[in-house]
Amino acid sequence: MDTISLIWKIGFVIHLISNAMFLGISFVFSYGNKEILQEKIVKRYTKIASLFIFLSGISGIGLLSILSMNGMDNLTTTSSGWSILVMISGYLIVTFVFSLTLIYKGGEEKIYKSLYSIMFHIYLFVYLIRGFLV
């Protein structure tokens, strides 16, 4: 088996699993009740979610570097290029909102719910756009 294809498959599996796990965590906190939105529980799962965001970013960078080995022209000329641009912009927005979640110390469940809801809907929007483009 070719080494690059093995690295691609492993990176793709890590990327999909980490995105799915983060999407699940953000869904639970977006639509959860008051018991699950306690600061102690949210902070514990925020630490776990940071691992998934990190794995998603690292594996995404690896996948993009494999894609660019054959050369990538203008990303706006193809639908897969637009898909890549949507993924990168969605990841940047989610990372920014997630950093706000990390530095928030108030403990009010309405704020946590809003932040995780923003991240969930951005991820959902990115995957819907990717489904139409690719």
N, C-alpha and C positions, 0 to 999 in steps of 0.2 A: 504494500500500500504506500502510496506517495506520502511523504512527510507533511507537505503543505496541506493536503486534503485531510489528513488526520488532525492537524492543528486546527484547521477550519471547523471540522465537525465537533471537536471538543470545545472550542471557543463558542461555537454557535449554541451548543447544548447549555453551556454555562450562562450564556447571555439570555437564552430563553427562560431558563429556570429562575435566574435572579430577577428578571423582569416580572415573571409570573408571581414570585413570592412577594416582591415589593407591591405589585398591583393588588394582591390579596390583602396585605397588611393595610394599605391605604384604603381599600374598600371597607374593611372592618371598622376602621376608625372614622370613615366618612359617614357610615350609616349605623354606627353602634349606639348603644344606649348609654346612660350616665354611668353605670357600673364599670363599663370597659374604658371609659374616658377619664378615669382617675389618673392623676399625675404619675403615680408610682408605676402603673401599668403602661401608660403611654411612654414614659422614659425608658422602660425596659425594652419595649418593642421598637422604639426609635433607635436604640443601639443595634438591634438586629437588622433593622431596615437600612442602617448606614452600611452594613456589610454587603447587603444586596445591591445598593446603589453603587458602591465601590466595584463590586464584581461586574455589574452591568457596564460601567464605564470602561474598565480595563479590557473586558472581553470585546466591547464595541470598538475600542481603539485597535485591538488586535485584528478584528475582522476587517476593519477599514484599511489597515495596512496591507493585509493580504489582497484585498480588492484592488489596491493601488499599485500592486506589483506589475501589472500589465499596462499601467498608465491610466489615468483618469483625466479625460478632457474636461470640458465645461459640464458641471453637474446639472445645469439647468436645461440641457438638451434632451435628456432621457427621463423616463418616468422613474427608473431606479435611482437616478441622481437626485430627483426631487424627493424621493422617499428618504434618501440619506440625509438631505438637508432638513427635512421635517423631523427625523429622528434626533439629529444633533441639536436642533433648536428646542425640541421638547425636553431633551435630557438637560440642557442648560437651564431651562426654566424650572424643571423639577428639582434640580440641584440647588438652585437659589432659594426656592420655597422651603426645601428640606433644611437648608442652613438656618433659615428663620425659625424652623421648628426646633433645631438644636439649641439656639440661643435664647428661646423663649423660656422664662422662668416663672410665669404667672400662675400656672396651674389651673386656669379656667378652661373647662372642657369645650366651651363654645369656640374658643380660639383654635384649640387642637383640631376640632372637628372641621373648621373652616380650612385650615392649612392642609390637612390630609385630603379633604374634598377637592381642593385645587389640584393637588398632585394626582389624585385618582382620575379626575376628569381630563387632565392634560395627557396622561398615559393612555387613557381610553381614546381620546381624540387622535393621538399619534397612531395608534394601532388601526383605527378606522381609516385614516388617510392612507396608511401603508397598504391596507387591504384594497383600496381603490386604485392605488398607483402601480402596485406590482402585480 
